[in-house]
Amino acid sequence: MSVAKLQFYAANSRCALITLGVIAQRYQLSFYDACIVAVAAAAKCRVLCSEDMNHGQIFEDGLMIKNSFTHDRSQWTHNKSSK
């Protein structure tokens, strides 16, 4: 592997760790939940299904947490423009 590739991966890893730390602190998430949110946000997901995180919580990038076990179906139609 070339030095340029290693520097690229190291820079992206540092950036990812900073992003994880910000997400974990801002939203009071565990490290692992912050990892899941960060990856979903980076993939431009609009909905993340989780029974452990807060149903209906919206992160600043528009990612919304959905709990498929809840009886509240009103938030299952997520519209980004309704913010």
HTML snippet that shows the backbone in 3Dmol.js (N, CA, C, O; Angstrom):
<script src="https://3Dmol.org/build/3Dmol-min.js"></script>
<div id="view" style="width:600px;height:400px;position:relative"></div>
<script>
const pdb = `
ATOM      1  N   MET A   1       0.853  -1.178   0.000  1.00  0.00           N
ATOM      2  CA  MET A   1       0.000   0.000   0.000  1.00  0.00           C
ATOM      3  C   MET A   1       0.896   1.236   0.000  1.00  0.00           C
ATOM      4  O   MET A   1       1.908   1.288   0.698  1.00  0.00           O
ATOM      5  N   SER A   2       0.507   2.215  -0.786  1.00  0.00           N
ATOM      6  CA  SER A   2       1.327   3.416  -0.909  1.00  0.00           C
ATOM      7  C   SER A   2       1.144   4.341   0.293  1.00  0.00           C
ATOM      8  O   SER A   2       0.158   4.241   1.023  1.00  0.00           O
ATOM      9  N   VAL A   3       2.097   5.232   0.485  1.00  0.00           N
ATOM     10  CA  VAL A   3       2.035   6.208   1.577  1.00  0.00           C
ATOM     11  C   VAL A   3       0.834   7.131   1.391  1.00  0.00           C
ATOM     12  O   VAL A   3       0.176   7.499   2.364  1.00  0.00           O
ATOM     13  N   ALA A   4       0.545   7.505   0.145  1.00  0.00           N
ATOM     14  CA  ALA A   4      -0.600   8.386  -0.125  1.00  0.00           C
ATOM     15  C   ALA A   4      -1.903   7.736   0.310  1.00  0.00           C
ATOM     16  O   ALA A   4      -2.763   8.398   0.891  1.00  0.00           O
ATOM     17  N   LYS A   5      -2.058   6.427   0.029  1.00  0.00           N
ATOM     18  CA  LYS A   5      -3.269   5.723   0.450  1.00  0.00           C
ATOM     19  C   LYS A   5      -3.357   5.655   1.977  1.00  0.00           C
ATOM     20  O   LYS A   5      -4.434   5.845   2.542  1.00  0.00           O
ATOM     21  N   LEU A   6      -2.252   5.390   2.638  1.00  0.00           N
ATOM     22  CA  LEU A   6      -2.243   5.340   4.101  1.00  0.00           C
ATOM     23  C   LEU A   6      -2.614   6.692   4.701  1.00  0.00           C
ATOM     24  O   LEU A   6      -3.368   6.755   5.672  1.00  0.00           O
ATOM     25  N   GLN A   7      -2.088   7.769   4.128  1.00  0.00           N
ATOM     26  CA  GLN A   7      -2.425   9.105   4.620  1.00  0.00           C
ATOM     27  C   GLN A   7      -3.907   9.393   4.408  1.00  0.00           C
ATOM     28  O   GLN A   7      -4.551   9.993   5.269  1.00  0.00           O
ATOM     29  N   PHE A   8      -4.459   8.965   3.257  1.00  0.00           N
ATOM     30  CA  PHE A   8      -5.879   9.152   2.969  1.00  0.00           C
ATOM     31  C   PHE A   8      -6.729   8.423   4.006  1.00  0.00           C
ATOM     32  O   PHE A   8      -7.671   8.996   4.553  1.00  0.00           O
ATOM     33  N   TYR A   9      -6.395   7.151   4.279  1.00  0.00           N
ATOM     34  CA  TYR A   9      -7.153   6.377   5.252  1.00  0.00           C
ATOM     35  C   TYR A   9      -7.024   6.959   6.660  1.00  0.00           C
ATOM     36  O   TYR A   9      -7.999   6.987   7.411  1.00  0.00           O
ATOM     37  N   ALA A  10      -5.834   7.418   7.015  1.00  0.00           N
ATOM     38  CA  ALA A  10      -5.623   7.998   8.343  1.00  0.00           C
ATOM     39  C   ALA A  10      -6.431   9.282   8.495  1.00  0.00           C
ATOM     40  O   ALA A  10      -7.038   9.508   9.542  1.00  0.00           O
ATOM     41  N   ALA A  11      -6.446  10.119   7.470  1.00  0.00           N
ATOM     42  CA  ALA A  11      -7.214  11.368   7.528  1.00  0.00           C
ATOM     43  C   ALA A  11      -8.704  11.072   7.645  1.00  0.00           C
ATOM     44  O   ALA A  11      -9.402  11.713   8.431  1.00  0.00           O
ATOM     45  N   ASN A  12      -9.196  10.110   6.870  1.00  0.00           N
ATOM     46  CA  ASN A  12     -10.613   9.753   6.941  1.00  0.00           C
ATOM     47  C   ASN A  12     -10.967   9.119   8.276  1.00  0.00           C
ATOM     48  O   ASN A  12     -12.058   9.345   8.799  1.00  0.00           O
ATOM     49  N   SER A  13     -10.060   8.331   8.833  1.00  0.00           N
ATOM     50  CA  SER A  13     -10.309   7.713  10.136  1.00  0.00           C
ATOM     51  C   SER A  13     -10.402   8.775  11.232  1.00  0.00           C
ATOM     52  O   SER A  13     -11.276   8.707  12.096  1.00  0.00           O
ATOM     53  N   ARG A  14      -9.489   9.762  11.191  1.00  0.00           N
ATOM     54  CA  ARG A  14      -9.535  10.852  12.171  1.00  0.00           C
ATOM     55  C   ARG A  14     -10.840  11.624  12.054  1.00  0.00           C
ATOM     56  O   ARG A  14     -11.478  11.941  13.058  1.00  0.00           O
ATOM     57  N   CYS A  15     -11.228  11.922  10.824  1.00  0.00           N
ATOM     58  CA  CYS A  15     -12.470  12.655  10.577  1.00  0.00           C
ATOM     59  C   CYS A  15     -13.669  11.850  11.083  1.00  0.00           C
ATOM     60  O   CYS A  15     -14.577  12.408  11.700  1.00  0.00           O
ATOM     61  N   ALA A  16     -13.673  10.542  10.823  1.00  0.00           N
ATOM     62  CA  ALA A  16     -14.774   9.683  11.267  1.00  0.00           C
ATOM     63  C   ALA A  16     -14.844   9.638  12.791  1.00  0.00           C
ATOM     64  O   ALA A  16     -15.937   9.674  13.356  1.00  0.00           O
ATOM     65  N   LEU A  17     -13.699   9.559  13.465  1.00  0.00           N
ATOM     66  CA  LEU A  17     -13.698   9.528  14.926  1.00  0.00           C
ATOM     67  C   LEU A  17     -14.193  10.845  15.520  1.00  0.00           C
ATOM     68  O   LEU A  17     -14.906  10.849  16.524  1.00  0.00           O
ATOM     69  N   ILE A  18     -13.814  11.957  14.901  1.00  0.00           N
ATOM     70  CA  ILE A  18     -14.305  13.255  15.375  1.00  0.00           C
ATOM     71  C   ILE A  18     -15.816  13.326  15.197  1.00  0.00           C
ATOM     72  O   ILE A  18     -16.533  13.774  16.091  1.00  0.00           O
ATOM     73  N   THR A  19     -16.296  12.882  14.036  1.00  0.00           N
ATOM     74  CA  THR A  19     -17.737  12.879  13.775  1.00  0.00           C
ATOM     75  C   THR A  19     -18.462  12.010  14.793  1.00  0.00           C
ATOM     76  O   THR A  19     -19.506  12.403  15.313  1.00  0.00           O
ATOM     77  N   LEU A  20     -17.922  10.841  15.078  1.00  0.00           N
ATOM     78  CA  LEU A  20     -18.534   9.948  16.079  1.00  0.00           C
ATOM     79  C   LEU A  20     -18.598  10.622  17.437  1.00  0.00           C
ATOM     80  O   LEU A  20     -19.619  10.553  18.121  1.00  0.00           O
ATOM     81  N   GLY A  21     -17.520  11.269  17.827  1.00  0.00           N
ATOM     82  CA  GLY A  21     -17.497  11.946  19.120  1.00  0.00           C
ATOM     83  C   GLY A  21     -18.532  13.060  19.206  1.00  0.00           C
ATOM     84  O   GLY A  21     -19.198  13.220  20.229  1.00  0.00           O
ATOM     85  N   VAL A  22     -18.665  13.821  18.138  1.00  0.00           N
ATOM     86  CA  VAL A  22     -19.651  14.912  18.106  1.00  0.00           C
ATOM     87  C   VAL A  22     -21.058  14.350  18.189  1.00  0.00           C
ATOM     88  O   VAL A  22     -21.880  14.849  18.957  1.00  0.00           O
ATOM     89  N   ILE A  23     -21.344  13.323  17.414  1.00  0.00           N
ATOM     90  CA  ILE A  23     -22.682  12.714  17.420  1.00  0.00           C
ATOM     91  C   ILE A  23     -22.990  12.125  18.790  1.00  0.00           C
ATOM     92  O   ILE A  23     -24.076  12.338  19.330  1.00  0.00           O
ATOM     93  N   ALA A  24     -22.044  11.389  19.351  1.00  0.00           N
ATOM     94  CA  ALA A  24     -22.263  10.763  20.662  1.00  0.00           C
ATOM     95  C   ALA A  24     -22.534  11.806  21.739  1.00  0.00           C
ATOM     96  O   ALA A  24     -23.428  11.634  22.568  1.00  0.00           O
ATOM     97  N   GLN A  25     -21.760  12.888  21.723  1.00  0.00           N
ATOM     98  CA  GLN A  25     -21.922  13.916  22.750  1.00  0.00           C
ATOM     99  C   GLN A  25     -23.195  14.735  22.531  1.00  0.00           C
ATOM    100  O   GLN A  25     -23.957  14.963  23.470  1.00  0.00           O
ATOM    101  N   ARG A  26     -23.422  15.172  21.306  1.00  0.00           N
ATOM    102  CA  ARG A  26     -24.566  16.041  21.012  1.00  0.00           C
ATOM    103  C   ARG A  26     -25.900  15.356  21.297  1.00  0.00           C
ATOM    104  O   ARG A  26     -26.823  15.981  21.822  1.00  0.00           O
ATOM    105  N   TYR A  27     -26.001  14.071  20.951  1.00  0.00           N
ATOM    106  CA  TYR A  27     -27.274  13.363  21.084  1.00  0.00           C
ATOM    107  C   TYR A  27     -27.298  12.375  22.242  1.00  0.00           C
ATOM    108  O   TYR A  27     -28.240  11.594  22.376  1.00  0.00           O
ATOM    109  N   GLN A  28     -26.258  12.406  23.081  1.00  0.00           N
ATOM    110  CA  GLN A  28     -26.178  11.523  24.241  1.00  0.00           C
ATOM    111  C   GLN A  28     -26.342  10.050  23.848  1.00  0.00           C
ATOM    112  O   GLN A  28     -27.120   9.314  24.455  1.00  0.00           O
ATOM    113  N   LEU A  29     -25.594   9.640  22.823  1.00  0.00           N
ATOM    114  CA  LEU A  29     -25.638   8.262  22.346  1.00  0.00           C
ATOM    115  C   LEU A  29     -24.394   7.517  22.809  1.00  0.00           C
ATOM    116  O   LEU A  29     -23.350   8.119  23.060  1.00  0.00           O
ATOM    117  N   SER A  30     -24.520   6.208  22.916  1.00  0.00           N
ATOM    118  CA  SER A  30     -23.345   5.391  23.200  1.00  0.00           C
ATOM    119  C   SER A  30     -22.429   5.407  21.979  1.00  0.00           C
ATOM    120  O   SER A  30     -22.838   5.819  20.893  1.00  0.00           O
ATOM    121  N   PHE A  31     -21.213   4.965  22.159  1.00  0.00           N
ATOM    122  CA  PHE A  31     -20.263   4.921  21.050  1.00  0.00           C
ATOM    123  C   PHE A  31     -20.809   4.084  19.898  1.00  0.00           C
ATOM    124  O   PHE A  31     -20.711   4.478  18.736  1.00  0.00           O
ATOM    125  N   TYR A  32     -21.383   2.933  20.225  1.00  0.00           N
ATOM    126  CA  TYR A  32     -21.873   2.024  19.190  1.00  0.00           C
ATOM    127  C   TYR A  32     -23.089   2.597  18.461  1.00  0.00           C
ATOM    128  O   TYR A  32     -23.193   2.473  17.241  1.00  0.00           O
ATOM    129  N   ASP A  33     -24.003   3.219  19.194  1.00  0.00           N
ATOM    130  CA  ASP A  33     -25.147   3.859  18.545  1.00  0.00           C
ATOM    131  C   ASP A  33     -24.683   5.020  17.665  1.00  0.00           C
ATOM    132  O   ASP A  33     -25.228   5.232  16.581  1.00  0.00           O
ATOM    133  N   ALA A  34     -23.691   5.765  18.120  1.00  0.00           N
ATOM    134  CA  ALA A  34     -23.138   6.864  17.321  1.00  0.00           C
ATOM    135  C   ALA A  34     -22.504   6.325  16.041  1.00  0.00           C
ATOM    136  O   ALA A  34     -22.603   6.959  14.990  1.00  0.00           O
ATOM    137  N   CYS A  35     -21.853   5.161  16.116  1.00  0.00           N
ATOM    138  CA  CYS A  35     -21.294   4.529  14.913  1.00  0.00           C
ATOM    139  C   CYS A  35     -22.400   4.225  13.906  1.00  0.00           C
ATOM    140  O   CYS A  35     -22.258   4.499  12.715  1.00  0.00           O
ATOM    141  N   ILE A  36     -23.487   3.663  14.389  1.00  0.00           N
ATOM    142  CA  ILE A  36     -24.604   3.306  13.514  1.00  0.00           C
ATOM    143  C   ILE A  36     -25.201   4.554  12.877  1.00  0.00           C
ATOM    144  O   ILE A  36     -25.464   4.574  11.674  1.00  0.00           O
ATOM    145  N   VAL A  37     -25.415   5.594  13.676  1.00  0.00           N
ATOM    146  CA  VAL A  37     -25.982   6.845  13.162  1.00  0.00           C
ATOM    147  C   VAL A  37     -25.036   7.490  12.151  1.00  0.00           C
ATOM    148  O   VAL A  37     -25.482   7.967  11.107  1.00  0.00           O
ATOM    149  N   ALA A  38     -23.747   7.510  12.448  1.00  0.00           N
ATOM    150  CA  ALA A  38     -22.777   8.135  11.553  1.00  0.00           C
ATOM    151  C   ALA A  38     -22.725   7.426  10.206  1.00  0.00           C
ATOM    152  O   ALA A  38     -22.658   8.080   9.165  1.00  0.00           O
ATOM    153  N   VAL A  39     -22.753   6.110  10.215  1.00  0.00           N
ATOM    154  CA  VAL A  39     -22.715   5.353   8.964  1.00  0.00           C
ATOM    155  C   VAL A  39     -24.003   5.559   8.177  1.00  0.00           C
ATOM    156  O   VAL A  39     -23.963   5.735   6.959  1.00  0.00           O
ATOM    157  N   ALA A  40     -25.139   5.539   8.857  1.00  0.00           N
ATOM    158  CA  ALA A  40     -26.416   5.764   8.169  1.00  0.00           C
ATOM    159  C   ALA A  40     -26.468   7.167   7.572  1.00  0.00           C
ATOM    160  O   ALA A  40     -26.945   7.348   6.451  1.00  0.00           O
ATOM    161  N   ALA A  41     -25.983   8.154   8.310  1.00  0.00           N
ATOM    162  CA  ALA A  41     -25.965   9.536   7.807  1.00  0.00           C
ATOM    163  C   ALA A  41     -25.015   9.671   6.622  1.00  0.00           C
ATOM    164  O   ALA A  41     -25.333  10.342   5.640  1.00  0.00           O
ATOM    165  N   ALA A  42     -23.858   9.040   6.713  1.00  0.00           N
ATOM    166  CA  ALA A  42     -22.886   9.104   5.618  1.00  0.00           C
ATOM    167  C   ALA A  42     -23.435   8.449   4.352  1.00  0.00           C
ATOM    168  O   ALA A  42     -23.094   8.850   3.239  1.00  0.00           O
ATOM    169  N   ALA A  43     -24.287   7.437   4.533  1.00  0.00           N
ATOM    170  CA  ALA A  43     -24.900   6.746   3.399  1.00  0.00           C
ATOM    171  C   ALA A  43     -26.148   7.473   2.900  1.00  0.00           C
ATOM    172  O   ALA A  43     -26.836   6.992   2.000  1.00  0.00           O
ATOM    173  N   LYS A  44     -26.434   8.636   3.492  1.00  0.00           N
ATOM    174  CA  LYS A  44     -27.584   9.469   3.103  1.00  0.00           C
ATOM    175  C   LYS A  44     -28.923   8.775   3.333  1.00  0.00           C
ATOM    176  O   LYS A  44     -29.886   8.998   2.601  1.00  0.00           O
ATOM    177  N   CYS A  45     -28.966   7.924   4.371  1.00  0.00           N
ATOM    178  CA  CYS A  45     -30.226   7.268   4.728  1.00  0.00           C
ATOM    179  C   CYS A  45     -31.185   8.304   5.312  1.00  0.00           C
ATOM    180  O   CYS A  45     -30.753   9.262   5.953  1.00  0.00           O
ATOM    181  N   ARG A  46     -32.456   8.114   5.095  1.00  0.00           N
ATOM    182  CA  ARG A  46     -33.456   9.006   5.672  1.00  0.00           C
ATOM    183  C   ARG A  46     -34.095   8.393   6.908  1.00  0.00           C
ATOM    184  O   ARG A  46     -34.569   9.116   7.784  1.00  0.00           O
ATOM    185  N   VAL A  47     -34.113   7.039   6.988  1.00  0.00           N
ATOM    186  CA  VAL A  47     -34.744   6.334   8.102  1.00  0.00           C
ATOM    187  C   VAL A  47     -33.777   5.283   8.632  1.00  0.00           C
ATOM    188  O   VAL A  47     -33.132   4.568   7.866  1.00  0.00           O
ATOM    189  N   LEU A  48     -33.689   5.205   9.957  1.00  0.00           N
ATOM    190  CA  LEU A  48     -32.889   4.184  10.634  1.00  0.00           C
ATOM    191  C   LEU A  48     -33.799   3.464  11.610  1.00  0.00           C
ATOM    192  O   LEU A  48     -34.328   4.083  12.533  1.00  0.00           O
ATOM    193  N   CYS A  49     -33.989   2.175  11.425  1.00  0.00           N
ATOM    194  CA  CYS A  49     -34.850   1.387  12.315  1.00  0.00           C
ATOM    195  C   CYS A  49     -34.038   0.901  13.507  1.00  0.00           C
ATOM    196  O   CYS A  49     -32.995   0.266  13.350  1.00  0.00           O
ATOM    197  N   SER A  50     -34.532   1.208  14.693  1.00  0.00           N
ATOM    198  CA  SER A  50     -33.861   0.793  15.918  1.00  0.00           C
ATOM    199  C   SER A  50     -34.879   0.712  17.042  1.00  0.00           C
ATOM    200  O   SER A  50     -35.688   1.622  17.224  1.00  0.00           O
ATOM    201  N   GLU A  51     -34.837  -0.362  17.782  1.00  0.00           N
ATOM    202  CA  GLU A  51     -35.724  -0.471  18.941  1.00  0.00           C
ATOM    203  C   GLU A  51     -35.079   0.133  20.182  1.00  0.00           C
ATOM    204  O   GLU A  51     -35.747   0.298  21.203  1.00  0.00           O
ATOM    205  N   ASP A  52     -33.785   0.468  20.112  1.00  0.00           N
ATOM    206  CA  ASP A  52     -33.064   0.982  21.268  1.00  0.00           C
ATOM    207  C   ASP A  52     -32.963   2.504  21.312  1.00  0.00           C
ATOM    208  O   ASP A  52     -32.834   3.084  22.390  1.00  0.00           O
ATOM    209  N   MET A  53     -33.019   3.152  20.157  1.00  0.00           N
ATOM    210  CA  MET A  53     -32.899   4.610  20.123  1.00  0.00           C
ATOM    211  C   MET A  53     -34.295   5.250  20.183  1.00  0.00           C
ATOM    212  O   MET A  53     -35.307   4.558  20.070  1.00  0.00           O
ATOM    213  N   ASN A  54     -34.335   6.561  20.360  1.00  0.00           N
ATOM    214  CA  ASN A  54     -35.597   7.269  20.547  1.00  0.00           C
ATOM    215  C   ASN A  54     -36.407   7.353  19.258  1.00  0.00           C
ATOM    216  O   ASN A  54     -35.971   7.961  18.281  1.00  0.00           O
ATOM    217  N   HIS A  55     -37.585   6.740  19.263  1.00  0.00           N
ATOM    218  CA  HIS A  55     -38.473   6.756  18.107  1.00  0.00           C
ATOM    219  C   HIS A  55     -38.846   8.197  17.760  1.00  0.00           C
ATOM    220  O   HIS A  55     -39.269   8.968  18.621  1.00  0.00           O
ATOM    221  N   GLY A  56     -38.682   8.541  16.496  1.00  0.00           N
ATOM    222  CA  GLY A  56     -39.046   9.874  16.037  1.00  0.00           C
ATOM    223  C   GLY A  56     -37.934  10.900  16.129  1.00  0.00           C
ATOM    224  O   GLY A  56     -38.089  12.017  15.635  1.00  0.00           O
ATOM    225  N   GLN A  57     -36.811  10.549  16.751  1.00  0.00           N
ATOM    226  CA  GLN A  57     -35.704  11.505  16.855  1.00  0.00           C
ATOM    227  C   GLN A  57     -35.152  11.785  15.469  1.00  0.00           C
ATOM    228  O   GLN A  57     -34.928  10.867  14.680  1.00  0.00           O
ATOM    229  N   ILE A  58     -34.933  13.068  15.178  1.00  0.00           N
ATOM    230  CA  ILE A  58     -34.394  13.481  13.892  1.00  0.00           C
ATOM    231  C   ILE A  58     -33.036  14.138  14.126  1.00  0.00           C
ATOM    232  O   ILE A  58     -32.901  15.040  14.954  1.00  0.00           O
ATOM    233  N   PHE A  59     -32.051  13.676  13.394  1.00  0.00           N
ATOM    234  CA  PHE A  59     -30.722  14.267  13.456  1.00  0.00           C
ATOM    235  C   PHE A  59     -30.655  15.387  12.434  1.00  0.00           C
ATOM    236  O   PHE A  59     -31.469  15.432  11.511  1.00  0.00           O
ATOM    237  N   GLU A  60     -29.682  16.306  12.587  1.00  0.00           N
ATOM    238  CA  GLU A  60     -29.666  17.495  11.744  1.00  0.00           C
ATOM    239  C   GLU A  60     -29.533  17.208  10.256  1.00  0.00           C
ATOM    240  O   GLU A  60     -29.854  18.073   9.441  1.00  0.00           O
ATOM    241  N   ASP A  61     -29.080  16.050   9.884  1.00  0.00           N
ATOM    242  CA  ASP A  61     -28.968  15.711   8.465  1.00  0.00           C
ATOM    243  C   ASP A  61     -30.247  15.100   7.911  1.00  0.00           C
ATOM    244  O   ASP A  61     -30.278  14.677   6.756  1.00  0.00           O
ATOM    245  N   GLY A  62     -31.295  15.048   8.712  1.00  0.00           N
ATOM    246  CA  GLY A  62     -32.586  14.536   8.259  1.00  0.00           C
ATOM    247  C   GLY A  62     -32.818  13.067   8.549  1.00  0.00           C
ATOM    248  O   GLY A  62     -33.887  12.544   8.239  1.00  0.00           O
ATOM    249  N   LEU A  63     -31.851  12.396   9.130  1.00  0.00           N
ATOM    250  CA  LEU A  63     -32.000  10.986   9.479  1.00  0.00           C
ATOM    251  C   LEU A  63     -32.982  10.860  10.631  1.00  0.00           C
ATOM    252  O   LEU A  63     -32.824  11.517  11.660  1.00  0.00           O
ATOM    253  N   MET A  64     -34.008  10.007  10.463  1.00  0.00           N
ATOM    254  CA  MET A  64     -35.017   9.824  11.512  1.00  0.00           C
ATOM    255  C   MET A  64     -34.982   8.396  12.041  1.00  0.00           C
ATOM    256  O   MET A  64     -34.865   7.438  11.278  1.00  0.00           O
ATOM    257  N   ILE A  65     -35.087   8.272  13.363  1.00  0.00           N
ATOM    258  CA  ILE A  65     -35.124   6.964  14.016  1.00  0.00           C
ATOM    259  C   ILE A  65     -36.555   6.452  14.031  1.00  0.00           C
ATOM    260  O   ILE A  65     -37.473   7.174  14.419  1.00  0.00           O
ATOM    261  N   LYS A  66     -36.745   5.221  13.613  1.00  0.00           N
ATOM    262  CA  LYS A  66     -38.051   4.564  13.638  1.00  0.00           C
ATOM    263  C   LYS A  66     -37.950   3.290  14.459  1.00  0.00           C
ATOM    264  O   LYS A  66     -36.991   2.528  14.329  1.00  0.00           O
ATOM    265  N   ASN A  67     -38.934   3.069  15.295  1.00  0.00           N
ATOM    266  CA  ASN A  67     -39.015   1.834  16.060  1.00  0.00           C
ATOM    267  C   ASN A  67     -40.184   1.039  15.496  1.00  0.00           C
ATOM    268  O   ASN A  67     -41.338   1.444  15.632  1.00  0.00           O
ATOM    269  N   SER A  68     -39.889  -0.081  14.868  1.00  0.00           N
ATOM    270  CA  SER A  68     -40.939  -0.867  14.220  1.00  0.00           C
ATOM    271  C   SER A  68     -41.862  -1.546  15.224  1.00  0.00           C
ATOM    272  O   SER A  68     -42.901  -2.085  14.842  1.00  0.00           O
ATOM    273  N   PHE A  69     -41.496  -1.525  16.507  1.00  0.00           N
ATOM    274  CA  PHE A  69     -42.338  -2.150  17.524  1.00  0.00           C
ATOM    275  C   PHE A  69     -43.313  -1.183  18.172  1.00  0.00           C
ATOM    276  O   PHE A  69     -44.138  -1.590  18.990  1.00  0.00           O
ATOM    277  N   THR A  70     -43.227   0.093  17.816  1.00  0.00           N
ATOM    278  CA  THR A  70     -44.127   1.074  18.410  1.00  0.00           C
ATOM    279  C   THR A  70     -45.483   1.025  17.712  1.00  0.00           C
ATOM    280  O   THR A  70     -45.592   0.599  16.562  1.00  0.00           O
ATOM    281  N   HIS A  71     -46.498   1.463  18.421  1.00  0.00           N
ATOM    282  CA  HIS A  71     -47.840   1.501  17.847  1.00  0.00           C
ATOM    283  C   HIS A  71     -48.117   2.849  17.196  1.00  0.00           C
ATOM    284  O   HIS A  71     -49.131   3.019  16.520  1.00  0.00           O
ATOM    285  N   ASP A  72     -47.216   3.808  17.399  1.00  0.00           N
ATOM    286  CA  ASP A  72     -47.367   5.143  16.813  1.00  0.00           C
ATOM    287  C   ASP A  72     -46.873   5.112  15.373  1.00  0.00           C
ATOM    288  O   ASP A  72     -45.670   5.204  15.130  1.00  0.00           O
ATOM    289  N   ARG A  73     -47.767   4.987  14.438  1.00  0.00           N
ATOM    290  CA  ARG A  73     -47.404   4.926  13.018  1.00  0.00           C
ATOM    291  C   ARG A  73     -47.447   6.301  12.351  1.00  0.00           C
ATOM    292  O   ARG A  73     -47.165   6.411  11.157  1.00  0.00           O
ATOM    293  N   SER A  74     -47.794   7.344  13.096  1.00  0.00           N
ATOM    294  CA  SER A  74     -47.928   8.673  12.502  1.00  0.00           C
ATOM    295  C   SER A  74     -46.607   9.200  11.963  1.00  0.00           C
ATOM    296  O   SER A  74     -46.603   9.982  11.013  1.00  0.00           O
ATOM    297  N   GLN A  75     -45.489   8.791  12.545  1.00  0.00           N
ATOM    298  CA  GLN A  75     -44.192   9.294  12.113  1.00  0.00           C
ATOM    299  C   GLN A  75     -43.524   8.402  11.073  1.00  0.00           C
ATOM    300  O   GLN A  75     -42.369   8.632  10.715  1.00  0.00           O
ATOM    301  N   TRP A  76     -44.226   7.397  10.588  1.00  0.00           N
ATOM    302  CA  TRP A  76     -43.616   6.509   9.599  1.00  0.00           C
ATOM    303  C   TRP A  76     -43.567   7.115   8.213  1.00  0.00           C
ATOM    304  O   TRP A  76     -42.892   6.583   7.332  1.00  0.00           O
ATOM    305  N   THR A  77     -44.261   8.204   8.004  1.00  0.00           N
ATOM    306  CA  THR A  77     -44.172   8.886   6.707  1.00  0.00           C
ATOM    307  C   THR A  77     -43.307  10.109   6.907  1.00  0.00           C
ATOM    308  O   THR A  77     -43.807  11.208   7.145  1.00  0.00           O
ATOM    309  N   HIS A  78     -42.009   9.910   6.808  1.00  0.00           N
ATOM    310  CA  HIS A  78     -41.023  10.973   7.052  1.00  0.00           C
ATOM    311  C   HIS A  78     -40.892  11.843   5.815  1.00  0.00           C
ATOM    312  O   HIS A  78     -40.571  11.363   4.728  1.00  0.00           O
ATOM    313  N   ASN A  79     -41.144  13.120   5.998  1.00  0.00           N
ATOM    314  CA  ASN A  79     -41.008  14.074   4.895  1.00  0.00           C
ATOM    315  C   ASN A  79     -39.964  15.095   5.306  1.00  0.00           C
ATOM    316  O   ASN A  79     -40.174  15.861   6.247  1.00  0.00           O
ATOM    317  N   LYS A  80     -38.840  15.108   4.603  1.00  0.00           N
ATOM    318  CA  LYS A  80     -37.713  15.972   4.957  1.00  0.00           C
ATOM    319  C   LYS A  80     -38.097  17.449   4.864  1.00  0.00           C
ATOM    320  O   LYS A  80     -37.568  18.273   5.610  1.00  0.00           O
ATOM    321  N   SER A  81     -38.997  17.783   3.971  1.00  0.00           N
ATOM    322  CA  SER A  81     -39.365  19.186   3.783  1.00  0.00           C
ATOM    323  C   SER A  81     -40.299  19.725   4.853  1.00  0.00           C
ATOM    324  O   SER A  81     -40.571  20.925   4.878  1.00  0.00           O
ATOM    325  N   SER A  82     -40.796  18.868   5.739  1.00  0.00           N
ATOM    326  CA  SER A  82     -41.739  19.317   6.766  1.00  0.00           C
ATOM    327  C   SER A  82     -41.067  19.851   8.014  1.00  0.00           C
ATOM    328  O   SER A  82     -41.746  20.131   9.002  1.00  0.00           O
ATOM    329  N   LYS A  83     -39.751  19.999   7.998  1.00  0.00           N
ATOM    330  CA  LYS A  83     -39.004  20.504   9.162  1.00  0.00           C
ATOM    331  C   LYS A  83     -39.345  21.942   9.446  1.00  0.00           C
ATOM    332  O   LYS A  83     -38.812  22.529  10.387  1.00  0.00           O
TER     333      LYS A  83
END
`;
const viewer = $3Dmol.createViewer("view");
viewer.addModel(pdb, "pdb");
viewer.setStyle({}, {cartoon: {color: "spectrum"}});
viewer.zoomTo();
viewer.render();
</script>
